[in-house]
Amino acid sequence: MKIEVWSDYVCPFCYIGKRQLEKAIKESGYEKQIEVEYKSFLLDPSTPIDAEESIYEALSKKYNLSIEETKKMTANVAARAEEVGLDYNFDEMKTANTTAAHRLAKLANEQGKAPAYNERLMKAYFLEGEAIGRPEVLKRLAEEVGLDIKKVEDVLSSHQFEDAVEADIYEAQQIGVRGVPFFVFNNKYGISGAQPQSLFTQTIEQAAAEAGLKKSIQLVGDEGATCSDGECEI
């Protein structure tokens, strides 16, 4: 079964939704039969690469609120994040252009490092206050998860993977994605946003049943004596 996820690295509900999906998959019994593909979505590609604006200032301007009102608003989001084990640090967050981050995600996918890369960037932004729009920060984070540093530098100094990022965004538009996170299960069922945990579980169950998948068997007790490959344990 394939699950496609459209998200952006500066979307607070995307990290929450990521945790919800991971929990649902782990508890489903189909973990080894599910492929998750993260796809690009740019919430604000006009954000400057060297942005220094705090998240409070940005939200205050966007929603015409006072700084105190934005802090209350983000506190509610932080409380939601805590429910899935994430300790958001809004005090250190700043706006960031994620175009280069998404282009590097395509390289990470080619090198089999996409899961580690996506997790590292979200952790860096929401928990550590890293400026993930800046090339030097992206280079360091990419190196931490094992990406080929020469290829990372090549991507950051060029326009590589721009077409792939744009293709993801166009596909999202075609299927009616208006915001992220957005989850598509086996190209049939969609979940918009960080919904109740039960909805992720139910959707996986339904998609898996229709795909004819069988749950992995959970062993009970210790492993006993067995025979395999023509040999028996004595």
C-alpha positions as a Markdown table, in Angstrom:
| # | Residue | x | y | z |
|---|---|---|---|---|
| 1 | Met | 0.0 | 0.0 | 0.0 |
| 2 | Lys | 1.3 | 3.5 | -0.8 |
| 3 | Ile | 0.6 | 6.6 | 1.2 |
| 4 | Glu | 1.5 | 10.0 | -0.4 |
| 5 | Val | 1.9 | 13.0 | 1.9 |
| 6 | Trp | 2.0 | 16.6 | 0.7 |
| 7 | Ser | 3.7 | 18.8 | 3.4 |
| 8 | Asp | 6.0 | 21.7 | 4.0 |
| 9 | Tyr | 8.8 | 21.9 | 6.5 |
| 10 | Val | 7.4 | 25.1 | 8.1 |
| 11 | Cys | 3.9 | 23.8 | 8.5 |
| 12 | Pro | 3.3 | 23.0 | 12.3 |
| 13 | Phe | 0.4 | 20.6 | 11.6 |
| 14 | Cys | 2.6 | 18.7 | 9.0 |
| 15 | Tyr | 4.9 | 17.5 | 11.8 |
| 16 | Ile | 2.0 | 16.7 | 14.0 |
| 17 | Gly | 0.3 | 14.8 | 11.1 |
| 18 | Lys | 3.5 | 13.0 | 10.4 |
| 19 | Arg | 3.6 | 11.6 | 13.9 |
| 20 | Gln | -0.1 | 10.6 | 13.7 |
| 21 | Leu | 0.5 | 8.7 | 10.5 |
| 22 | Glu | 3.6 | 7.0 | 11.9 |
| 23 | Lys | 1.7 | 5.9 | 15.0 |
| 24 | Ala | -1.2 | 4.5 | 12.9 |
| 25 | Ile | 1.2 | 2.6 | 10.6 |
| 26 | Lys | 3.1 | 1.1 | 13.5 |
| 27 | Glu | 0.0 | -0.1 | 15.2 |
| 28 | Ser | -1.7 | -1.3 | 12.1 |
| 29 | Gly | 0.1 | -4.5 | 11.5 |
| 30 | Tyr | 0.8 | -3.5 | 7.9 |
| 31 | Glu | 4.0 | -1.6 | 8.7 |
| 32 | Lys | 6.3 | -3.7 | 6.3 |
| 33 | Gln | 3.7 | -3.4 | 3.5 |
| 34 | Ile | 3.3 | 0.3 | 3.5 |
| 35 | Glu | 5.4 | 2.8 | 1.5 |
| 36 | Val | 5.2 | 6.4 | 2.5 |
| 37 | Glu | 6.2 | 9.1 | 0.0 |
| 38 | Tyr | 6.5 | 12.7 | 1.0 |
| 39 | Lys | 5.8 | 15.3 | -1.7 |
| 40 | Ser | 6.6 | 19.0 | -1.9 |
| 41 | Phe | 4.2 | 21.9 | -1.1 |
| 42 | Leu | 5.4 | 25.5 | -0.7 |
| 43 | Leu | 3.3 | 27.5 | 1.7 |
| 44 | Asp | 5.1 | 30.8 | 0.9 |
| 45 | Pro | 7.8 | 30.6 | -1.8 |
| 46 | Ser | 8.2 | 34.4 | -1.6 |
| 47 | Thr | 9.8 | 34.3 | 1.8 |
| 48 | Pro | 13.4 | 35.6 | 1.6 |
| 49 | Ile | 16.3 | 33.1 | 1.8 |
| 50 | Asp | 17.9 | 35.2 | 4.6 |
| 51 | Ala | 14.6 | 35.8 | 6.5 |
| 52 | Glu | 15.1 | 37.0 | 10.1 |
| 53 | Glu | 11.4 | 37.6 | 11.0 |
| 54 | Ser | 10.2 | 35.8 | 14.0 |
| 55 | Ile | 7.2 | 33.5 | 13.6 |
| 56 | Tyr | 5.3 | 35.8 | 16.0 |
| 57 | Glu | 5.9 | 38.8 | 13.8 |
| 58 | Ala | 5.0 | 37.0 | 10.7 |
| 59 | Leu | 1.7 | 35.7 | 12.1 |
| 60 | Ser | 0.9 | 39.1 | 13.6 |
| 61 | Lys | 1.1 | 40.7 | 10.1 |
| 62 | Lys | -0.7 | 37.8 | 8.4 |
| 63 | Tyr | -3.7 | 37.7 | 10.7 |
| 64 | Asn | -3.7 | 41.3 | 11.9 |
| 65 | Leu | -3.1 | 40.3 | 15.5 |
| 66 | Ser | -1.0 | 41.6 | 18.4 |
| 67 | Ile | 2.1 | 39.7 | 19.3 |
| 68 | Glu | 0.4 | 38.6 | 22.5 |
| 69 | Glu | -2.5 | 37.2 | 20.5 |
| 70 | Thr | -0.2 | 35.3 | 18.2 |
| 71 | Lys | 1.6 | 33.8 | 21.2 |
| 72 | Lys | -1.7 | 32.6 | 22.5 |
| 73 | Met | -2.5 | 31.1 | 19.1 |
| 74 | Thr | 0.8 | 29.3 | 18.9 |
| 75 | Ala | 0.5 | 28.1 | 22.4 |
| 76 | Asn | -2.6 | 26.2 | 21.3 |
| 77 | Val | -0.7 | 24.6 | 18.5 |
| 78 | Ala | 2.2 | 23.7 | 20.8 |
| 79 | Ala | -0.3 | 22.0 | 23.1 |
| 80 | Arg | -1.5 | 19.9 | 20.2 |
| 81 | Ala | 2.1 | 19.0 | 19.3 |
| 82 | Glu | 2.7 | 17.9 | 22.9 |
| 83 | Glu | -0.1 | 15.3 | 22.5 |
| 84 | Val | 2.0 | 13.5 | 19.9 |
| 85 | Gly | 5.3 | 13.9 | 21.8 |
| 86 | Leu | 6.7 | 17.1 | 20.1 |
| 87 | Asp | 8.0 | 20.0 | 22.1 |
| 88 | Tyr | 7.6 | 23.0 | 19.7 |
| 89 | Asn | 9.8 | 26.0 | 20.4 |
| 90 | Phe | 7.9 | 28.9 | 18.8 |
| 91 | Asp | 10.1 | 31.4 | 20.7 |
| 92 | Glu | 13.1 | 30.5 | 18.4 |
| 93 | Met | 11.2 | 29.9 | 15.2 |
| 94 | Lys | 11.7 | 32.3 | 12.2 |
| 95 | Thr | 10.1 | 32.3 | 8.8 |
| 96 | Ala | 12.0 | 30.3 | 6.2 |
| 97 | Asn | 11.9 | 29.8 | 2.4 |
| 98 | Thr | 11.7 | 26.0 | 1.9 |
| 99 | Thr | 12.3 | 25.8 | -1.8 |
| 100 | Ala | 15.9 | 24.5 | -1.5 |
| 101 | Ala | 14.9 | 22.2 | 1.3 |
| 102 | His | 12.3 | 20.5 | -1.0 |
| 103 | Arg | 14.9 | 20.2 | -3.8 |
| 104 | Leu | 17.3 | 18.5 | -1.4 |
| 105 | Ala | 14.5 | 16.2 | -0.4 |
| 106 | Lys | 14.4 | 14.8 | -3.9 |
| 107 | Leu | 18.1 | 14.1 | -3.7 |
| 108 | Ala | 17.5 | 12.4 | -0.3 |
| 109 | Asn | 14.9 | 10.2 | -1.9 |
| 110 | Glu | 17.3 | 9.2 | -4.7 |
| 111 | Gln | 19.9 | 8.2 | -2.0 |
| 112 | Gly | 17.4 | 6.3 | 0.1 |
| 113 | Lys | 17.6 | 8.9 | 2.9 |
| 114 | Ala | 14.2 | 10.6 | 2.6 |
| 115 | Pro | 12.7 | 9.4 | 5.9 |
| 116 | Ala | 15.7 | 10.5 | 7.9 |
| 117 | Tyr | 16.0 | 13.8 | 6.0 |
| 118 | Asn | 12.4 | 14.8 | 6.4 |
| 119 | Glu | 12.5 | 14.0 | 10.1 |
| 120 | Arg | 15.7 | 15.9 | 10.6 |
| 121 | Leu | 14.5 | 19.1 | 8.9 |
| 122 | Met | 11.2 | 19.2 | 10.8 |
| 123 | Lys | 13.0 | 18.6 | 14.1 |
| 124 | Ala | 15.5 | 21.3 | 13.3 |
| 125 | Tyr | 12.8 | 23.9 | 12.5 |
| 126 | Phe | 10.2 | 23.2 | 15.1 |
| 127 | Leu | 12.3 | 22.0 | 18.1 |
| 128 | Glu | 15.7 | 23.6 | 17.5 |
| 129 | Gly | 14.9 | 26.9 | 15.8 |
| 130 | Glu | 17.2 | 26.3 | 12.9 |
| 131 | Ala | 17.1 | 28.6 | 9.8 |
| 132 | Ile | 16.3 | 25.8 | 7.3 |
| 133 | Gly | 16.0 | 28.3 | 4.4 |
| 134 | Arg | 19.8 | 29.0 | 4.5 |
| 135 | Pro | 22.1 | 26.8 | 2.3 |
| 136 | Glu | 24.8 | 26.4 | 5.0 |
| 137 | Val | 22.2 | 25.1 | 7.5 |
| 138 | Leu | 20.7 | 22.7 | 4.9 |
| 139 | Lys | 24.1 | 21.5 | 4.0 |
| 140 | Arg | 24.9 | 20.7 | 7.6 |
| 141 | Leu | 21.6 | 18.9 | 8.3 |
| 142 | Ala | 21.9 | 16.9 | 5.0 |
| 143 | Glu | 25.3 | 15.8 | 6.0 |
| 144 | Glu | 24.1 | 14.7 | 9.4 |
| 145 | Val | 21.7 | 12.2 | 7.8 |
| 146 | Gly | 24.3 | 10.9 | 5.4 |
| 147 | Leu | 23.6 | 12.6 | 2.1 |
| 148 | Asp | 26.5 | 12.8 | -0.3 |
| 149 | Ile | 27.9 | 16.2 | 0.5 |
| 150 | Lys | 29.3 | 16.9 | -3.0 |
| 151 | Lys | 25.8 | 16.2 | -4.5 |
| 152 | Val | 24.2 | 18.4 | -1.8 |
| 153 | Glu | 26.5 | 21.2 | -2.8 |
| 154 | Asp | 25.7 | 20.7 | -6.5 |
| 155 | Val | 21.9 | 20.9 | -5.8 |
| 156 | Leu | 22.3 | 24.0 | -3.6 |
| 157 | Ser | 24.3 | 25.8 | -6.2 |
| 158 | Ser | 22.0 | 25.0 | -9.1 |
| 159 | His | 18.4 | 24.6 | -10.1 |
| 160 | Gln | 18.4 | 20.8 | -9.8 |
| 161 | Phe | 15.1 | 19.1 | -8.9 |
| 162 | Glu | 13.1 | 22.3 | -9.4 |
| 163 | Asp | 11.0 | 20.4 | -12.0 |
| 164 | Ala | 10.3 | 17.6 | -9.5 |
| 165 | Val | 9.2 | 20.0 | -6.9 |
| 166 | Glu | 6.9 | 21.9 | -9.3 |
| 167 | Ala | 5.5 | 18.5 | -10.5 |
| 168 | Asp | 4.5 | 17.7 | -6.9 |
| 169 | Ile | 2.8 | 21.1 | -6.5 |
| 170 | Tyr | 1.0 | 20.7 | -9.8 |
| 171 | Glu | -0.2 | 17.2 | -8.9 |
| 172 | Ala | -1.6 | 18.6 | -5.6 |
| 173 | Gln | -3.5 | 21.2 | -7.5 |
| 174 | Gln | -4.9 | 18.6 | -9.8 |
| 175 | Ile | -6.4 | 16.5 | -7.0 |
| 176 | Gly | -7.7 | 19.5 | -5.1 |
| 177 | Val | -5.2 | 19.9 | -2.3 |
| 178 | Arg | -5.8 | 23.4 | -0.8 |
| 179 | Gly | -3.6 | 23.0 | 2.3 |
| 180 | Val | -1.2 | 20.7 | 4.1 |
| 181 | Pro | -0.7 | 18.2 | 5.4 |
| 182 | Phe | -2.6 | 16.2 | 2.9 |
| 183 | Phe | -2.5 | 12.4 | 2.9 |
| 184 | Val | -3.5 | 10.1 | 0.0 |
| 185 | Phe | -4.0 | 6.4 | 0.7 |
| 186 | Asn | -3.6 | 4.1 | -2.3 |
| 187 | Asn | -4.6 | 6.9 | -4.7 |
| 188 | Lys | -8.2 | 6.6 | -3.4 |
| 189 | Tyr | -8.7 | 8.1 | 0.1 |
| 190 | Gly | -7.6 | 11.5 | 1.3 |
| 191 | Ile | -7.2 | 13.0 | 4.7 |
| 192 | Ser | -6.7 | 16.8 | 4.9 |
| 193 | Gly | -4.9 | 18.1 | 8.0 |
| 194 | Ala | -3.9 | 16.6 | 11.3 |
| 195 | Gln | -7.2 | 14.9 | 12.0 |
| 196 | Pro | -8.1 | 12.7 | 15.0 |
| 197 | Gln | -5.8 | 9.7 | 15.4 |
| 198 | Ser | -8.7 | 7.3 | 14.8 |
| 199 | Leu | -9.2 | 8.5 | 11.3 |
| 200 | Phe | -5.7 | 7.6 | 10.3 |
| 201 | Thr | -6.2 | 4.1 | 11.7 |
| 202 | Gln | -9.5 | 3.6 | 10.1 |
| 203 | Thr | -8.3 | 4.8 | 6.7 |
| 204 | Ile | -5.3 | 2.5 | 6.7 |
| 205 | Glu | -7.5 | -0.4 | 7.7 |
| 206 | Gln | -10.0 | 0.3 | 4.9 |
| 207 | Ala | -7.3 | 0.8 | 2.2 |
| 208 | Ala | -5.4 | -2.3 | 3.3 |
| 209 | Ala | -8.5 | -4.5 | 3.3 |
| 210 | Glu | -9.4 | -3.3 | -0.2 |
| 211 | Ala | -5.8 | -4.0 | -1.3 |
| 212 | Gly | -6.0 | -7.6 | 0.1 |
| 213 | Leu | -3.2 | -7.1 | 2.6 |
| 214 | Lys | -2.8 | -9.4 | 5.6 |
| 215 | Lys | -1.5 | -8.2 | 8.9 |
| 216 | Ser | 1.8 | -9.4 | 10.2 |
| 217 | Ile | 1.6 | -12.1 | 12.8 |
| 218 | Gln | 2.5 | -11.1 | 16.3 |
| 219 | Leu | 4.5 | -13.8 | 18.1 |
| 220 | Val | 3.3 | -14.9 | 21.5 |
| 221 | Gly | 5.9 | -16.2 | 23.9 |
| 222 | Asp | 9.6 | -16.8 | 23.3 |
| 223 | Glu | 10.8 | -18.3 | 20.0 |
| 224 | Gly | 10.9 | -22.1 | 20.3 |
| 225 | Ala | 12.8 | -24.8 | 18.5 |
| 226 | Thr | 12.3 | -24.7 | 14.8 |
| 227 | Cys | 13.4 | -26.4 | 11.5 |
| 228 | Ser | 14.3 | -24.4 | 8.5 |
| 229 | Asp | 16.4 | -24.8 | 5.3 |
| 230 | Gly | 16.7 | -28.5 | 5.9 |
| 231 | Glu | 18.1 | -28.1 | 9.4 |
| 232 | Cys | 16.5 | -28.4 | 12.8 |
| 233 | Glu | 17.6 | -26.9 | 16.1 |
| 234 | Ile | 18.4 | -29.8 | 18.5 |
